[in-house]
Amino acid sequence: MASFNKVILMGNLTRDVELRHTNSGIAVTEIGLAVNEKRKDANGQWVEETTFVDITLWGRTAEICNEYLGKGSGVLIEGRLKLDQWDDKQTGQKRSKLLVTGDRMQMLPRGGGSGGGSGGGSGDGGGSFQDSNPAPPAQSFQQQPQSNQGAQQFQSEPAPSENPPSAAPPVDDDIPF
C-alpha cells in the first residue's frame, strides 16, 4: 500500500530559537509554531483557534533559523510527521507526541502589526532554504552557546546551476513583489 507523509504549515514562532549540536556536530533546533485559523462557528460568529506545533529543523536550516528568526517571526515549513514515543520516568506510562521534522523553511516578510521577531538581516523580504542533507537519526544533544559571529549572508535567490536551462527569461509585468 502506498503512503504519503507531507505537512505544510504557516505561522509564527512561539519562542526564540535555541540552536544545539549533536555529539557529531550536526546543528539542530526545536521551534514552536503557532498556526491560527479563523472560521465561522454554527451560530455564524467568527472564532479564532490556535494550534501549537513542535518542529525540529536540522543542519543548515537550523543554523539559518537561529541567525535570522526570533519569537513572533513568520515562517512557512514543509516537512513530515513523526511520532515520538517514550516512557514517563515518574509514572512509568508510555507517552507519545506527534512532531514535525522540517525539510524546507520559507521565511515570511514582516507585515504590519503581525509581530516582530528578534532576528535581523532579512529585512522585509522573505527567503527560503532547503537543507540538502536529510535529518539524521535520533542522537544525544549537547548545549551550544548561541553566537552570531561569522554569520554567513543568506541569499533567497537560487544558485545559477539550480535554474533549469530551458527556463524563459522573466517578463516585466509590474508584478508587485
GUTORMI-618110 format. One record per residue (C-alpha): residue number from 1; residue in three letters; x, y, z. Coordinates in Angstrom, 3 decimals, m for minus. Layout:
GUTORMI-618110
<pt NUM; "ALA"; <X; Y; Z>>
...
//
This chain:
GUTORMI-618110
<pt 1; "MET"; <0.000; 0.000; 0.000>>
<pt 2; "ALA"; <1.372; 3.421; m0.917>>
<pt 3; "SER"; <1.789; 6.126; 1.690>>
<pt 4; "PHE"; <2.475; 9.850; 1.684>>
<pt 5; "ASN"; <3.736; 11.922; 4.611>>
<pt 6; "LYS"; <3.865; 15.670; 3.895>>
<pt 7; "VAL"; <2.970; 18.643; 6.084>>
<pt 8; "ILE"; <2.844; 22.326; 5.104>>
<pt 9; "LEU"; <2.377; 24.816; 7.944>>
<pt 10; "MET"; <2.484; 28.620; 8.108>>
<pt 11; "GLY"; <2.515; 30.538; 11.347>>
<pt 12; "ASN"; <4.591; 32.472; 13.871>>
<pt 13; "LEU"; <7.363; 31.250; 16.157>>
<pt 14; "THR"; <6.232; 30.964; 19.770>>
<pt 15; "ARG"; <9.701; 31.417; 21.281>>
<pt 16; "ASP"; <13.235; 32.434; 20.395>>
<pt 17; "VAL"; <15.339; 29.863; 18.557>>
<pt 18; "GLU"; <17.840; 27.822; 20.594>>
<pt 19; "LEU"; <20.485; 26.145; 18.456>>
<pt 20; "ARG"; <22.123; 22.953; 19.723>>
<pt 21; "HIS"; <24.544; 20.486; 18.182>>
<pt 22; "THR"; <24.645; 16.707; 18.309>>
<pt 23; "ASN"; <27.789; 14.988; 19.579>>
<pt 24; "SER"; <28.803; 14.591; 15.940>>
<pt 25; "GLY"; <28.467; 18.365; 15.353>>
<pt 26; "ILE"; <25.167; 18.476; 13.421>>
<pt 27; "ALA"; <23.078; 21.593; 14.152>>
<pt 28; "VAL"; <19.535; 21.039; 15.422>>
<pt 29; "THR"; <16.788; 23.258; 16.783>>
<pt 30; "GLU"; <13.290; 22.629; 18.031>>
<pt 31; "ILE"; <10.912; 25.503; 17.344>>
<pt 32; "GLY"; <7.319; 26.074; 18.353>>
<pt 33; "LEU"; <4.896; 27.310; 15.705>>
<pt 34; "ALA"; <1.504; 28.915; 16.356>>
<pt 35; "VAL"; <m0.905; 28.360; 13.460>>
<pt 36; "ASN"; <m4.074; 30.488; 13.568>>
<pt 37; "GLU"; <m7.362; 29.578; 11.914>>
<pt 38; "LYS"; <m10.304; 31.952; 11.691>>
<pt 39; "ARG"; <m13.677; 30.448; 10.815>>
<pt 40; "LYS"; <m17.382; 30.815; 11.486>>
<pt 41; "ASP"; <m18.996; 28.569; 14.073>>
<pt 42; "ALA"; <m22.508; 27.079; 13.905>>
<pt 43; "ASN"; <m24.019; 30.400; 15.084>>
<pt 44; "GLY"; <m22.266; 32.410; 12.366>>
<pt 45; "GLN"; <m19.837; 34.028; 14.820>>
<pt 46; "TRP"; <m16.166; 34.323; 13.907>>
<pt 47; "VAL"; <m13.991; 32.044; 16.040>>
<pt 48; "GLU"; <m10.202; 32.036; 16.052>>
<pt 49; "GLU"; <m8.392; 28.845; 17.008>>
<pt 50; "THR"; <m4.658; 28.499; 17.503>>
<pt 51; "THR"; <m2.830; 25.209; 17.058>>
<pt 52; "PHE"; <0.657; 24.858; 18.525>>
<pt 53; "VAL"; <3.067; 22.568; 16.689>>
<pt 54; "ASP"; <6.597; 21.472; 17.656>>
<pt 55; "ILE"; <9.003; 21.353; 14.706>>
<pt 56; "THR"; <12.566; 20.015; 14.520>>
<pt 57; "LEU"; <14.980; 21.523; 11.994>>
<pt 58; "TRP"; <18.397; 20.047; 11.170>>
<pt 59; "GLY"; <21.676; 21.160; 9.611>>
<pt 60; "ARG"; <21.979; 24.456; 7.762>>
<pt 61; "THR"; <18.213; 25.013; 8.004>>
<pt 62; "ALA"; <18.526; 25.070; 11.810>>
<pt 63; "GLU"; <21.501; 27.449; 11.602>>
<pt 64; "ILE"; <19.657; 29.885; 9.310>>
<pt 65; "CYS"; <16.600; 29.758; 11.575>>
<pt 66; "ASN"; <18.849; 30.670; 14.512>>
<pt 67; "GLU"; <20.559; 33.513; 12.603>>
<pt 68; "TYR"; <17.511; 35.256; 11.169>>
<pt 69; "LEU"; <14.377; 34.342; 13.141>>
<pt 70; "GLY"; <13.063; 35.042; 16.623>>
<pt 71; "LYS"; <9.858; 34.933; 18.623>>
<pt 72; "GLY"; <6.947; 36.185; 16.502>>
<pt 73; "SER"; <8.709; 35.691; 13.149>>
<pt 74; "GLY"; <6.515; 34.363; 10.363>>
<pt 75; "VAL"; <7.628; 31.171; 8.680>>
<pt 76; "LEU"; <6.331; 28.511; 6.297>>
<pt 77; "ILE"; <7.531; 24.972; 6.979>>
<pt 78; "GLU"; <7.340; 21.928; 4.740>>
<pt 79; "GLY"; <8.102; 18.637; 6.421>>
<pt 80; "ARG"; <6.818; 15.294; 7.565>>
<pt 81; "LEU"; <5.060; 13.916; 10.630>>
<pt 82; "LYS"; <6.959; 11.828; 13.167>>
<pt 83; "LEU"; <5.611; 10.049; 16.236>>
<pt 84; "ASP"; <7.884; 10.424; 19.270>>
<pt 85; "GLN"; <7.354; 7.748; 21.963>>
<pt 86; "TRP"; <8.905; 7.406; 25.409>>
<pt 87; "ASP"; <8.289; 6.038; 28.905>>
<pt 88; "ASP"; <7.427; 8.630; 31.547>>
<pt 89; "LYS"; <10.098; 8.385; 34.251>>
<pt 90; "GLN"; <7.734; 9.470; 37.035>>
<pt 91; "THR"; <4.642; 7.400; 36.247>>
<pt 92; "GLY"; <6.124; 4.631; 34.094>>
<pt 93; "GLN"; <3.387; 5.155; 31.488>>
<pt 94; "LYS"; <4.069; 5.124; 27.775>>
<pt 95; "ARG"; <3.803; 8.637; 26.302>>
<pt 96; "SER"; <3.719; 9.829; 22.705>>
<pt 97; "LYS"; <3.696; 13.107; 20.835>>
<pt 98; "LEU"; <3.222; 13.938; 17.167>>
<pt 99; "LEU"; <6.054; 16.158; 15.857>>
<pt 100; "VAL"; <7.018; 17.675; 12.516>>
<pt 101; "THR"; <10.509; 17.236; 11.057>>
<pt 102; "GLY"; <11.077; 20.237; 8.793>>
<pt 103; "ASP"; <12.598; 19.623; 5.366>>
<pt 104; "ARG"; <12.173; 23.133; 3.930>>
<pt 105; "MET"; <11.764; 26.546; 5.539>>
<pt 106; "GLN"; <10.482; 29.786; 3.979>>
<pt 107; "MET"; <10.962; 32.980; 5.977>>
<pt 108; "LEU"; <7.966; 35.273; 5.578>>
<pt 109; "PRO"; <8.194; 39.054; 5.235>>
<pt 110; "ARG"; <7.316; 41.081; 8.268>>
<pt 111; "GLY"; <3.892; 42.636; 7.814>>
<pt 112; "GLY"; <2.122; 45.475; 9.534>>
<pt 113; "GLY"; <1.459; 44.616; 13.155>>
<pt 114; "SER"; <1.858; 40.852; 12.842>>
<pt 115; "GLY"; <4.611; 40.697; 15.429>>
<pt 116; "GLY"; <8.260; 41.488; 15.235>>
<pt 117; "GLY"; <10.914; 38.977; 15.954>>
<pt 118; "SER"; <14.421; 39.484; 17.190>>
<pt 119; "GLY"; <16.135; 38.116; 14.095>>
<pt 120; "GLY"; <17.883; 40.562; 11.856>>
<pt 121; "GLY"; <19.316; 40.687; 8.417>>
<pt 122; "SER"; <16.466; 39.610; 6.212>>
<pt 123; "GLY"; <14.725; 42.986; 6.352>>
<pt 124; "ASP"; <11.249; 42.998; 4.856>>
<pt 125; "GLY"; <11.942; 40.287; 2.315>>
<pt 126; "GLY"; <11.344; 36.606; 2.760>>
<pt 127; "GLY"; <13.761; 33.851; 1.925>>
<pt 128; "SER"; <13.632; 30.111; 1.555>>
<pt 129; "PHE"; <16.054; 27.411; 2.451>>
<pt 130; "GLN"; <16.102; 23.689; 1.898>>
<pt 131; "ASP"; <18.834; 21.627; 3.514>>
<pt 132; "SER"; <20.429; 19.194; 1.094>>
<pt 133; "ASN"; <21.115; 16.717; 3.901>>
<pt 134; "PRO"; <18.177; 14.794; 5.365>>
<pt 135; "ALA"; <17.651; 14.698; 9.117>>
<pt 136; "PRO"; <19.951; 12.209; 10.844>>
<pt 137; "PRO"; <18.630; 9.544; 13.196>>
<pt 138; "ALA"; <17.934; 10.466; 16.819>>
<pt 139; "GLN"; <21.119; 11.266; 18.734>>
<pt 140; "SER"; <22.048; 12.794; 22.055>>
<pt 141; "PHE"; <22.495; 16.559; 22.191>>
<pt 142; "GLN"; <24.886; 18.923; 23.893>>
<pt 143; "GLN"; <24.038; 22.536; 24.639>>
<pt 144; "GLN"; <25.843; 25.020; 22.388>>
<pt 145; "PRO"; <26.130; 28.706; 23.367>>
<pt 146; "GLN"; <24.311; 30.949; 20.911>>
<pt 147; "SER"; <26.620; 33.050; 18.773>>
<pt 148; "ASN"; <26.081; 35.069; 15.625>>
<pt 149; "GLN"; <29.769; 35.709; 14.988>>
<pt 150; "GLY"; <30.806; 34.770; 11.481>>
<pt 151; "ALA"; <27.207; 34.604; 10.285>>
<pt 152; "GLN"; <27.072; 33.963; 6.579>>
<pt 153; "GLN"; <24.957; 36.109; 4.310>>
<pt 154; "PHE"; <21.706; 34.379; 3.351>>
<pt 155; "GLN"; <20.530; 34.671; m0.226>>
<pt 156; "SER"; <16.996; 33.807; m1.222>>
<pt 157; "GLU"; <17.893; 33.616; m4.916>>
<pt 158; "PRO"; <18.776; 30.124; m6.175>>
<pt 159; "ALA"; <22.250; 29.479; m7.479>>
<pt 160; "PRO"; <22.595; 29.749; m11.295>>
<pt 161; "SER"; <23.205; 25.993; m11.539>>
<pt 162; "GLU"; <19.767; 25.366; m9.977>>
<pt 163; "ASN"; <17.879; 27.195; m12.760>>
<pt 164; "PRO"; <16.626; 24.866; m15.467>>
<pt 165; "PRO"; <18.349; 25.552; m18.786>>
<pt 166; "SER"; <15.019; 25.804; m20.628>>
<pt 167; "ALA"; <13.575; 28.484; m18.312>>
<pt 168; "ALA"; <12.240; 31.521; m20.138>>
<pt 169; "PRO"; <13.600; 34.943; m19.134>>
<pt 170; "PRO"; <11.359; 36.900; m16.723>>
<pt 171; "VAL"; <8.860; 39.330; m18.187>>
<pt 172; "ASP"; <8.404; 42.772; m16.629>>
<pt 173; "ASP"; <4.645; 42.863; m15.945>>
<pt 174; "ASP"; <4.738; 45.281; m12.993>>
<pt 175; "ILE"; <4.375; 42.420; m10.530>>
<pt 176; "PRO"; <4.276; 43.953; m7.022>>
<pt 177; "PHE"; <6.867; 41.607; m5.496>>
//
